[in-house]
Amino acid sequence: MAVETSRVGAAIRGEFPIFEHTTYLNSCSQGALSYRVRRAYEEYLDGWDENGAEWEHWVERAESARAAFARLLRAGPGEIAVTTSVSQGVSGIVSALDLATRPRIVISEYEFPTVGQIAHAQELRGAEVVHVRPEADGSIPPELYAAVVDERTALVCCTTISYRTGHRHDVAEIARIAHDAGALCLADSYQGIGAIDFDAPALGVDFVTGGTVKYLLASSGLGFLYVRGGLLPELLPTQTGWFADEDIFQMDISDYSPAADARRFDAGTPPVPNIYGGLAGMSIVEEAGTAAIEEHIAGLADRLIAGLDELGATVATPREPERRGPLVCVRSTDVRTLVDTLAAARIVCSERDSNLRIALHLYNVDEDVDIVLTSLARHRHLLA
Ligand SMILES: Cc1ncc(COP(=O)(O)O)c(C=O)c1O
């Protein structure tokens, strides 16, 4: 146990060469590249070179990815679809909804564009999309959902952690509100998975989606969709593909017979190279343990927020540890210039709206926080 919990901070940083020259605080956009993930891609290429089409092995790797996602969510592998993106998972969900009986889809203002756009695309099928907008302080309390979720609602979408402000939402309560009205609930958790301890069944949510680009430390082209097991008999996605069939290798084109489990939300040929990278990235997260990672990040976030307060900056992310995660946002008067100025000093952050986004992960240390704070003090005029 002691070994596991020590695989954060200085103990893991050497796996990520970028820290030799850069203060990397941008895991909300893209996790840093490790030697392990680079080697995994090489292993894929070597196997392909040596053995040709290793399809049996590659399909086994896809099943290993399903199992790894399941462990991270404390779900069963039969509750996980392996996808290429959040977009694929969400399109699969809406394709399974009966919008004739329940036309309403509720989304929060903090949804990632893909979720909002997929919801609005359903207007072509008769959907009515309702937005839940944040209060003046940027929070979205569950009561705001309760005001618009009704017996005509099919799906309620929330985001575990806002990519725009770092707010963490009460997913369990939002799911309860959805269920009270007979609706289903989706939590886009891309900005949390890998950085927070996550228990999908305990939250009671119906769907959880995310991918490996950010806190799971790998590349684009691999994601997951959790579908609560009990729900599966009712849900038939019409967005599908041969890897979602009950018997993939039967090659039968005479009917639609989807897998009994969440694999029915898979689609075409699995993204094999990304699966190699994803498994390597997830192994780093799993070795550290998500509880230890969350605790490590919370300590760094406390230090960062205290430093920002000393600068008199306006922190857009809530202060209470249970209402935030790995992303701390601070208001800027000219955020593009601020991101560029930090980049010139080899400090990598990002921006959304007028917020500077500072993302913390297992490989960050106190020194990273102090470096960004020192630089922000020097450019105080760019903070609101
Ligand atoms: C909250 C959130 N959802 C979804 C995505 C990406 O969606 P997709 O995998 O469809 O590109 C991102 C980031 O890229 C994100 O931050």
The ligand as an ORCA input file, in Angstrom:
! r2SCAN-3c Opt
* xyz 0 1
  C     -15.639     17.445    -20.694
  C     -15.177     16.971    -22.047
  N     -15.966     16.152    -22.767
  C     -15.595     15.703    -23.981
  C     -14.369     16.053    -24.515
  C     -13.960     15.512    -25.851
  O     -14.938     14.810    -26.518
  P     -14.547     13.823    -27.728
  O     -13.891     12.617    -27.103
  O     -15.810     13.508    -28.399
  O     -13.576     14.563    -28.597
  C     -13.511     16.910    -23.784
  C     -12.196     17.355    -24.255
  O     -11.694     17.255    -25.318
  C     -13.931     17.364    -22.522
  O     -13.176     18.186    -21.791
*
